């Protein structure tokens, strides 16, 4: 059983993980779980794999709210229990403030790359006219759409797919981008993504990374295309471990 808590609001999601969805009397179990006072929503996840992944590909909503509502740095976010979200609430508030301080005070078009549930674009919405958000996880993208619908934006376009494919699409469409915030997975950014960022030519680029070695590699690749590294900060997202979150600002 996976329990996720939105610390900003106290809402709680319960995900029951089973090998086979058909093996459980879900009507009975869901009613009992939803009746618990502090439970906001209940889901079932089918994980028939033999690896060490907690969740499998199939998730079914059983009862209660379909999303958790959270608040980070005064901004309301919509979350699903199976999509990625930063693990440390207080450090996440520091992280978004760090990204916000590095970004320009006025942005016409922001590209939120590997955007997840729209954490960074939601925080920057009060200084942004238009957002393009690229994310490969459909649950996360749905959360981002719901979150950004409530933010002061002229428009927000969701792009479901890989960063490589969707960046090529933006280039074909001749999309003008003023600033990019990129929060790639631990593997970092591929050479294709680096080249597409170079071609889009944003004035400001903020890179967020949970893998310092990949962070250094990606910064070097971006600098080889003409960007200059202006500032680097770190956030202790994972206390009592050697891991940290790194944030870097690059400009032309």
Secondary structure, 3 states (H helix, E strand, C coil): CEEEEECCCCEEEEEEEECCHHHCCHHHHHHHHHCCCCCCEEEEEECCCCCCCCCCCEEEEEEECCCEEEEECCEEEEECCCCCCCCCHHHHHHHHHHHHHHCCCCEEEEEEECCCCCHHHHHCHHHEEEEEEEECCHHHHHHHHHHHHCCCCCEEEEEECCHHHHHHHHHHCCCCCCEEEECCCCCCCCHHHHHHHHHHCCCEEEEEECCHHHHHHHHHHHHHCCCEEEEEEEECCCCCCCCCEEEEEEEC
